[in-house]
């Protein structure tokens, strides 16, 4: 090969991220992903209902170990995600720029904000229990304590318009509190989400804790909404019509549902998404008889 010969580019093969592995879609289908100008970028897997069910199985299998880990350990893992994303900053900036039609500077700012968002939620893992739990004042010789625990498997429809920062903003709080997630990436711009799967795979996140699907949101989401082993839904990426359909399906097994809402993903979040997928457990315990002075022991 002569030195003057043009080198052919090596096109990236994007795959799903399910159970800590990178399968192609069970259906074998793909769809074309284009940039903001309509030019071809890559082929992304077109997930099937079977892929969605497989992702739920993987998430359920991983849930016990992840929810049973210490909050401090989960914070370390989320911080590791930020570290690994920082190391691939240029790649993600290029993908975000192409996906959203942003300048290089604005895309880099989006990636930086996504990295900072992982760090922010990493810091909350061992603190959220302090603001959601309580020792409740009750009449009688009892201890009455409320504590939160994760809901379980959460299906997350990633925002359609914010391919990375919006995705991280809805995913990080779900796993920070000990849940396992099945994520449906932005239909129009799935490539940053699929690349994020590669980061998660090398960031100490146990396989199955996060599962990333790409494809038609309206095709995948109903399967997740009706699935009996999915405990909650975040409908951030659903339009009004689809959201209504999914809420009806979710009612069959009383899933928690976080409805779509207008969000400025660039703003520092509050704790709303951290608490959205937590359950409260209250325990009563007798303290014993009252003493002569009226105190319990």
MOCORBEL-V530986 format. One record per backbone hydrogen bond with DSSP energy under -0.5 kcal/mol. CO is the residue of the C=O (numbers start at 1). NH is the residue of the N-H. Records with the same first field share a line. If there is no record, write none. Layout:
# MOCORBEL-V530986
CO: NH / NH
This chain:
# MOCORBEL-V530986
2: 5
9: 11
12: 14
17: 212
18: 21
21: 18
23: 16
25: 28
29: 46
31: 44
33: 41 / 42
35: 38
39: 35
42: 33 / 44
43: 14
44: 31
45: 47
48: 52
49: 53
50: 54
51: 55
52: 56
53: 57
54: 58
55: 59
56: 60
57: 61
58: 62
59: 63
60: 64
62: 66
63: 67
64: 68
65: 69
66: 69
70: 74
71: 75
72: 76
73: 77
74: 78
75: 79
76: 80
77: 81
78: 82
79: 83
80: 84
81: 85
82: 86
83: 87
84: 88
85: 88
86: 89
88: 92
89: 93
90: 94
91: 95
92: 96
93: 97
94: 98
95: 99
96: 100
97: 101 / 102
98: 36
103: 107
104: 108
105: 109
106: 110
107: 111
108: 112
109: 113
110: 114
111: 115
112: 116
113: 117
114: 118
115: 119
116: 120
117: 121
118: 122
119: 123
120: 124
121: 124 / 125
122: 125
124: 127 / 128
127: 130 / 131
128: 131 / 132
129: 133
134: 136 / 146
136: 138
138: 140
140: 142
141: 287 / 288
143: 285
144: 136
145: 283
146: 134
147: 281
149: 279
152: 154 / 180
153: 231 / 232
154: 156 / 182
155: 157 / 234
156: 158 / 184
157: 237
161: 163
162: 167
164: 168
165: 169
166: 170
167: 170 / 171
168: 172
171: 174 / 175
172: 176
173: 177
174: 179
175: 178
180: 154
181: 211
182: 156
183: 185 / 213
184: 158
190: 194
191: 195
192: 196
193: 197
194: 198
195: 198 / 199
196: 200
197: 201
198: 202
199: 202
200: 203 / 205
204: 206
206: 209
209: 181
210: 208
211: 183 / 213
212: 17
213: 185
214: 47
215: 217
216: 219 / 220
217: 221
220: 223 / 224
221: 225
222: 226
223: 227
227: 230
229: 231
231: 256
232: 155
233: 235 / 258
234: 157
235: 238
239: 243
240: 244
241: 245
242: 246
243: 247
244: 248
245: 249
246: 250
247: 251
249: 252
250: 253 / 255
251: 254
256: 233
257: 259
258: 235
263: 265
264: 267
271: 275
272: 276
273: 277
275: 278
277: 151
279: 149 / 281
281: 147
283: 145
285: 143
289: 297
291: 294
295: 291
